Amino acid sequence: MTARRSWRRVDGVLLLDKPSGMTSNSALQAVRRLYSAAKAGHTGTLDPLASGLLPLCFGEATKFSTDLLTADKSYECEVVFGITTDTGDADGSILTRRPVAFAAAELDLALARFRGPIRQVPPMYSALKQGGRPLHELARQGIEVERAAREVCIHELRLVDLAGDRCRLHIRCSKGTYVRSLAEDLGAVLGCGAHVGALRRVAVGPLQIADAVSLAALTALAEEDRQGWLLAPDALLQSLPPVLLDEAGGERFLHGNRVAVSATVGRCRVYVGTRLLGLGEVDAAGTLQPRRVLGGPEKPALADGSR
């Protein structure tokens, strides 16, 4: 008989280097089990084909996970020219094959067309919903529906290497950008078609892949050593300025009340001393409004296991 897992409160952020071939949710659940974390979430899906940075949030840090959904993302991408697939990446079935005959100068001109604000049609193989159903479910049934183009921004699109029918690109883009669609559109401009052969996310906002740990390495560690990879919940908020409150102000903030402050207008992370209280926003009148507030310390369990 398998022993029942004892879930516990874990508050923090883990920067995971997700392996290729694994869904983001599978990676999340595997790490959640390693920490026996009662509450967990991730900050934006990576395709199964893709590897790289997947920030995972536990406990109170999940309150800030949506803030990373709006952050810019950076990728290293291999584009394969001459072949299109139904998914836009190497996991899909081949649709067309065409000769690859463009020159390097033509590729440079084509890349220039995709820098800055562009409009993209989301791929059918995506998690976007239509009529309450994810598009990828419809795609697997052979159903294609019309999708509205959306504006995204490609802040940086740099050619790293070109060899034969493949190139490597460095991409920094806004939220909602589909790299698979970018590869397909690039191939269409060059007249040969293309798909994503490999994709690696290397940054999410200020968070970098260099600071991430692989699932294999994390699994191999002793339980106490895994704690060293957990970052404080405010690791997700480092791009925001800090606002320091005294104890009285902190109590008002934690109870959802406004607090008068001398701080820059806009969103901020709020502290009493070194203790994070939550996320706030300062208006033009110098009033701090709570936006997301952290809970208190975990209550001790009673003899019957209740709290």
C-alpha positions as CSV (number, residue, x, y, z in Angstrom):
1,M,0.0,0.0,0.0
2,T,1.4,3.4,-1.0
3,A,1.9,5.9,1.8
4,R,-0.3,9.0,1.5
5,R,1.8,12.0,0.7
6,S,1.9,14.8,3.3
7,W,1.6,18.1,1.5
8,R,3.0,21.2,3.2
9,R,3.2,24.9,2.8
10,V,6.2,26.0,0.7
11,D,6.6,29.7,-0.2
12,G,9.1,30.6,-2.9
13,V,10.2,30.5,-6.5
14,L,12.2,27.9,-8.3
15,L,13.8,28.6,-11.7
16,L,13.6,25.3,-13.6
17,D,15.5,24.4,-16.7
18,K,12.7,22.4,-18.3
19,P,13.8,19.5,-20.5
20,S,12.5,19.1,-24.0
21,G,9.8,16.5,-24.5
22,M,8.0,17.4,-21.3
23,T,4.9,19.5,-20.8
24,S,5.1,22.5,-18.5
25,N,2.4,21.0,-16.2
26,S,4.2,17.7,-16.0
27,A,7.4,19.5,-15.0
28,L,5.5,21.6,-12.5
29,Q,3.9,18.5,-10.9
30,A,7.3,16.6,-10.8
31,V,8.9,19.5,-8.9
32,R,5.9,20.0,-6.7
33,R,6.2,16.4,-5.5
34,L,9.9,16.9,-4.8
35,Y,9.0,19.7,-2.4
36,S,5.7,18.2,-1.2
37,A,4.3,21.7,-1.9
38,A,0.6,22.1,-1.2
39,K,0.1,24.9,-3.7
40,A,2.1,25.5,-7.0
41,G,1.8,27.1,-10.4
42,H,4.0,28.2,-13.3
43,T,4.3,31.5,-15.1
44,G,3.6,30.7,-18.7
45,T,3.6,27.5,-20.7
46,L,6.5,26.2,-22.7
47,D,5.7,23.9,-25.6
48,P,6.8,20.3,-25.0
49,L,9.4,20.6,-27.7
50,A,10.9,23.7,-26.0
51,S,13.5,23.6,-23.2
52,G,14.7,26.3,-20.9
53,L,13.5,28.7,-18.2
54,L,10.2,27.9,-16.5
55,P,9.8,29.8,-13.3
56,L,7.7,27.8,-10.8
57,C,5.8,29.5,-7.9
58,F,4.9,27.9,-4.6
59,G,2.5,29.0,-1.9
60,E,2.4,32.8,-1.5
61,A,4.6,33.3,-4.5
62,T,1.7,32.2,-6.7
63,K,0.0,35.5,-6.0
64,F,2.7,37.2,-8.2
65,S,2.9,34.6,-11.0
66,T,0.6,36.6,-13.3
67,D,3.1,39.5,-13.3
68,L,5.6,37.3,-15.2
69,L,3.0,36.4,-17.8
70,T,3.2,40.0,-19.1
71,A,7.1,40.1,-19.0
72,D,9.2,40.0,-22.2
73,K,10.7,36.6,-23.0
74,S,14.0,35.7,-24.7
75,Y,14.6,32.6,-26.8
76,E,17.3,30.8,-28.8
77,C,15.6,29.2,-31.8
78,E,16.6,26.9,-34.6
79,V,14.6,27.4,-37.7
80,V,14.5,24.7,-40.4
81,F,13.7,26.0,-43.9
82,G,12.1,24.0,-46.7
83,I,9.7,22.0,-44.6
84,T,6.4,23.0,-43.0
85,T,4.5,21.0,-40.4
86,D,1.0,21.0,-39.0
87,T,2.2,22.2,-35.6
88,G,4.8,24.7,-36.8
89,D,7.6,22.7,-35.1
90,A,9.5,19.4,-35.3
91,D,6.9,17.6,-33.3
92,G,4.3,17.9,-36.1
93,S,3.6,16.0,-39.3
94,I,5.2,17.3,-42.5
95,L,2.9,19.2,-44.8
96,T,5.1,20.5,-47.5
97,R,8.7,20.2,-48.8
98,R,10.2,23.0,-51.0
99,P,13.8,23.7,-52.2
100,V,15.8,26.3,-50.1
101,A,17.5,28.7,-52.5
102,F,17.7,32.1,-50.7
103,A,20.9,34.0,-50.1
104,A,22.1,35.3,-46.7
105,A,21.3,38.9,-47.8
106,E,17.7,37.8,-48.5
107,L,17.4,36.3,-45.0
108,D,18.7,39.6,-43.5
109,L,16.0,41.6,-45.3
110,A,13.3,39.1,-44.3
111,L,14.3,39.3,-40.6
112,A,14.1,43.1,-40.8
113,R,10.4,42.8,-41.7
114,F,9.6,41.1,-38.3
115,R,11.4,43.5,-36.0
116,G,9.2,45.9,-33.9
117,P,5.4,45.7,-33.7
118,I,3.9,43.0,-35.9
119,R,0.6,41.1,-36.3
120,Q,0.5,37.4,-35.8
121,V,-2.3,34.8,-36.3
122,P,-2.0,32.4,-33.4
123,P,-1.4,28.8,-34.4
124,M,-4.1,26.2,-34.3
125,Y,-1.8,24.1,-32.0
126,S,-2.0,26.5,-29.1
127,A,-3.7,26.7,-25.7
128,L,-5.9,29.6,-26.8
129,K,-9.6,28.8,-26.4
130,Q,-12.5,29.3,-28.8
131,G,-16.0,28.5,-27.7
132,G,-14.5,27.2,-24.4
133,R,-12.3,24.7,-26.1
134,P,-8.5,24.9,-26.6
135,L,-7.5,25.3,-30.2
136,H,-5.1,22.3,-30.0
137,E,-8.1,20.0,-29.2
138,L,-9.9,21.2,-32.4
139,A,-6.7,20.9,-34.4
140,R,-6.2,17.3,-33.4
141,Q,-9.7,16.6,-34.7
142,G,-8.8,18.1,-38.0
143,I,-10.9,21.2,-37.4
144,E,-9.4,24.6,-38.3
145,V,-11.2,27.8,-37.2
146,E,-10.6,31.4,-38.1
147,R,-8.3,33.2,-35.6
148,A,-8.0,36.9,-35.3
149,A,-4.5,38.4,-35.8
150,R,-2.9,39.9,-32.6
151,E,-0.3,42.6,-32.3
152,V,2.9,41.6,-30.6
153,C,6.4,43.2,-30.5
154,I,9.7,41.6,-31.5
155,H,12.2,43.7,-29.6
156,E,15.2,41.9,-30.9
157,L,15.6,39.4,-33.7
158,R,19.2,38.6,-34.4
159,L,20.8,36.0,-36.7
160,V,23.3,33.9,-34.7
161,D,24.3,31.4,-37.4
162,L,23.2,30.2,-40.9
163,A,24.3,26.8,-42.2
164,G,22.6,25.0,-45.1
165,D,18.8,24.8,-44.6
166,R,18.9,25.9,-40.9
167,C,19.6,29.1,-39.0
168,R,19.8,30.0,-35.3
169,L,18.1,33.1,-34.0
170,H,18.1,35.1,-30.8
171,I,14.6,36.5,-30.1
172,R,13.4,38.9,-27.4
173,C,9.7,39.5,-27.7
174,S,6.6,40.6,-25.9
175,K,4.0,38.5,-24.2
176,G,1.7,36.5,-26.5
177,T,4.4,36.0,-29.2
178,Y,4.4,32.6,-30.9
179,V,7.9,31.7,-32.1
180,R,6.4,28.9,-34.2
181,S,4.3,31.5,-36.1
182,L,7.3,33.7,-36.5
183,A,9.3,30.8,-38.1
184,E,6.4,29.9,-40.4
185,D,5.9,33.6,-41.5
186,L,9.7,33.9,-42.1
187,G,9.6,30.8,-44.3
188,A,6.6,32.2,-46.2
189,V,8.4,35.4,-46.9
190,L,11.5,33.5,-48.2
191,G,9.2,31.3,-50.4
192,C,10.3,27.9,-49.0
193,G,8.4,27.4,-45.8
194,A,9.9,26.8,-42.4
195,H,9.3,25.3,-38.9
196,V,10.9,25.4,-35.5
197,G,13.5,22.7,-35.1
198,A,14.5,23.5,-31.5
199,L,13.6,26.2,-29.0
200,R,15.1,27.2,-25.7
201,R,13.8,30.0,-23.5
202,V,16.7,31.8,-21.9
203,A,15.0,34.7,-20.0
204,V,11.7,35.7,-18.6
205,G,11.8,39.4,-17.6
206,P,14.8,39.8,-15.4
207,L,15.1,36.1,-14.7
208,Q,17.9,34.2,-16.5
209,I,18.5,30.6,-17.5
210,A,22.0,30.8,-16.0
211,D,20.3,30.8,-12.5
212,A,18.1,27.8,-13.2
213,V,18.4,24.1,-12.2
214,S,17.6,21.1,-14.3
215,L,14.9,18.6,-13.2
216,A,17.5,15.8,-13.2
217,A,19.9,17.8,-11.0
218,L,17.1,18.8,-8.6
219,T,15.9,15.2,-8.3
220,A,19.4,13.9,-7.5
221,L,19.8,16.3,-4.5
222,A,19.0,15.5,-0.9
223,E,15.8,17.1,0.3
224,E,17.6,19.7,2.5
225,D,19.8,20.7,-0.4
226,R,16.8,21.4,-2.7
227,Q,15.8,24.2,-0.3
228,G,18.9,26.1,-1.5
229,W,17.3,26.5,-5.0
230,L,14.2,28.2,-3.7
231,L,14.1,32.0,-4.1
232,A,12.0,34.3,-1.9
233,P,8.6,35.2,-3.4
234,D,9.8,38.7,-4.2
235,A,12.3,37.3,-6.8
236,L,9.4,37.8,-9.2
237,L,9.1,41.5,-8.3
238,Q,12.7,42.7,-8.6
239,S,11.8,45.0,-11.5
240,L,9.5,47.0,-9.2
241,P,10.8,49.7,-6.7
242,P,10.5,48.8,-3.0
243,V,8.4,50.8,-0.6
244,L,9.2,50.5,3.1
245,L,6.5,50.9,5.7
246,D,6.6,51.1,9.5
247,E,4.7,48.6,11.6
248,A,1.5,50.6,11.8
249,G,1.5,51.3,8.1
250,G,2.3,47.6,7.4
251,E,-0.8,46.6,9.5
252,R,-3.0,48.9,7.5
253,F,-1.6,47.6,4.2
254,L,-2.1,44.0,5.2
255,H,-5.8,44.7,6.1
256,G,-6.4,46.2,2.6
257,N,-6.3,49.8,3.7
258,R,-4.6,52.7,1.9
259,V,-1.4,54.2,3.3
260,A,0.1,57.6,2.7
261,V,3.7,57.3,1.4
262,S,6.5,59.3,-0.3
263,A,7.2,57.1,-3.3
264,T,7.2,57.1,-7.1
265,V,3.8,56.7,-8.7
266,G,3.2,53.2,-10.0
267,R,3.4,49.6,-8.9
268,C,5.8,48.6,-6.1
269,R,6.8,45.8,-3.7
270,V,6.0,46.6,-0.1
271,Y,8.0,45.7,3.0
272,V,8.2,46.2,6.7
273,G,11.9,45.9,7.3
274,T,13.0,42.9,5.2
275,R,9.5,41.2,5.4
276,L,7.6,41.3,2.1
277,L,4.0,42.3,2.6
278,G,2.8,42.3,-1.0
279,L,2.3,44.2,-4.2
280,G,1.0,47.8,-4.1
281,E,0.4,50.8,-6.3
282,V,1.0,54.4,-5.6
283,D,-1.2,57.1,-7.1
284,A,-0.5,60.7,-8.0
285,A,-1.6,61.8,-4.5
286,G,1.0,59.6,-2.8
287,T,-1.4,57.0,-1.6
288,L,-0.4,53.4,-1.5
289,Q,-3.2,51.0,-2.5
290,P,-2.7,47.2,-1.7
291,R,-3.0,45.1,-4.9
292,R,-1.9,41.7,-3.7
293,V,-1.2,40.9,0.0
294,L,0.7,38.0,1.4
295,G,-0.8,35.9,4.2
296,G,0.7,35.5,7.6
297,P,3.0,32.6,8.7
298,E,1.7,29.1,8.6
299,K,-0.5,28.2,11.6
300,P,0.7,25.2,13.7
301,A,-1.2,22.0,13.1
302,L,-3.5,20.7,15.9
303,A,-3.4,17.1,17.1
304,D,-6.1,16.1,14.6
305,G,-4.2,17.7,11.7
306,S,-6.5,20.7,11.4
307,R,-5.4,24.3,11.6
